Each structure stands twice: as structure tokens, then as C-alpha cells.
Amino acid sequence: MRLVWAASVYGQPPGITGTAAGTGSPGFAGDGGPASQAKLDTADNISAFSNRVSVLIPLPPDTIPPAVPTEMAAFAVDGRVFLQWAENSVPDLAAYLVFREDDEQHVSSVPRAKVPFSTTPFIDDEVIIGQTYFHRLAAIDSAGNQSPTSEVVQATLHLVPDHLSPDQPSMPTAEWIRGMIALHWVVNVEPDLSDYLVLRSEDNQFMLSDSLGRVSQASFADSAVAMETTCYYRLVARVYIFTYYRSKPPCWPVKCFC
């Protein structure tokens, strides 16, 4: 900080006192604190202090970018792509930049959209059914600093609309083979099928809590059965949609005695 004032009209003063101490020149470089001056003449007479002046020294510019967006996920639902991610905790976060490509190997520097920091999920509805899209995300703060881009996530818009539940598994069979019950059924044709739930009951009264687990293939081996027991099985085909599973009721039960 530099202080400047008018020179004395009573000859050359020997100096000033105060926070700008001991100089006879009409100027002073200080440390930025409040300052005032008093004149001192050759007879050591001191004038009253001048008005106090103060200067606000600005903070250095912000050059630190925000953190990279994390926990990226992409879902193709009802002919649109939904993007979600973990909220960025940077206090001066301003927005997110969304980058989209049709090819995972091609990296564009031009964002497709700029969304407010409070927006999640982001919906990309300018898409084509049957196409796979690759998305990345970058965060920017109020100073314009941009983070590196996130990991790439992809979503494919299948020809079969995602809002349709998959068909019930068909033609299930159950057979006792070498100490276990082997289940088989016809593979579902839905390209977005997630998995199958296998349900077992000994009284033909089923609840989802009777699930033995989920499998991705059209077969299951149940070895946790007691001898001389009749077991009933039902199957559920499921599609994962955004944050939940969708399915039709289980198929008709199939029975096996061991």
C-alpha cells in the first residue's frame, strides 16, 4: 500500500509521525493497515492528525479447481439417458459441464450442457433409440476454474422400451440330481434383462423373502434341501430401471420331491 499526501506549504518539513513514520516526502509504502499522519516542523511542533484513511487489499485470485465429480452413473429409461453423481462439497461450486460422445475413444473439449450445481440427475433427451452414449462430467467454481473430467459412463437406448416389465420365465423344470434340485427355464429375450429371482417354498405359499438369490443365467442348483421334502419353485425376471427393479408376477410354480 502507498500513501500520498500534499506537500507542506511552510517550507520543507523534516518528517511526519504516526503509522507512516519518519519521512519528509509526500508518500509512503505501508502494510495495508489503517493510517493517519501528523506534521512535525523544525521546532518540533506537531500538527493535529489528519483524517484516517484505509484501503482494502483484495484477496489473491482463486486458481484452485473444484474436485472431480465422483460416483457417476448413467441409465437409459423411457428413451432418455439419466445421469447421476455424488454432490460436490466445494463451497464455491457454480455448475457442472456435461460432455457426451458417441465413441468412447473420442474426447471432446466442448460441453454439451451446463447445469446448475444443484441439478442431479441430469436428463439427456436428445438421443436416438439403439445408440450407445458416453458421458463425462466436470465441475466449475464461481471463479471459472474447471476440474478434470470424471470417469466415462455409458448408457444404451434399447429398442425395447425400458418401461415394459420383462415377460415371466417360461417352461421351468425341476429335477432331483445327485443330492440337489436342478432348475432350468427358457431364457428371456429382453436385451435389458437384469437377472432372475429364484423363490422356494415348501407349502406353495410364496413371498419375496423366500428368495434363494438372483442369477443371470436360466438355471439354478438348489443343494440346501432336506431329503423326503416337496419343494415348490417360482421365478421372477427383472429389469433394473434407474433406482429400482421392475418385473411381472412370478411364473407358475414347479414342484419337485427329493
Secondary structure, DSSP 8 states (H G I E B T S, - for coil): -EEE----SSS---EEEESS-S--SSEEE--SS-B-EEEE-TT--B------B-----------------S-EEEEETTEEEEE------TTEEEEEEEEESSTT---SS-SEEEETT--SEEE----TT-EEEEEEEEEETT--B------EEEE--SS-TTS-----EEEEEEEETTEEEEEEE----TT--EEEEEEESSS---GGGEEEEESSSEEEE----TT-EEEEEEEEEEEETTEEEE------EEEE-
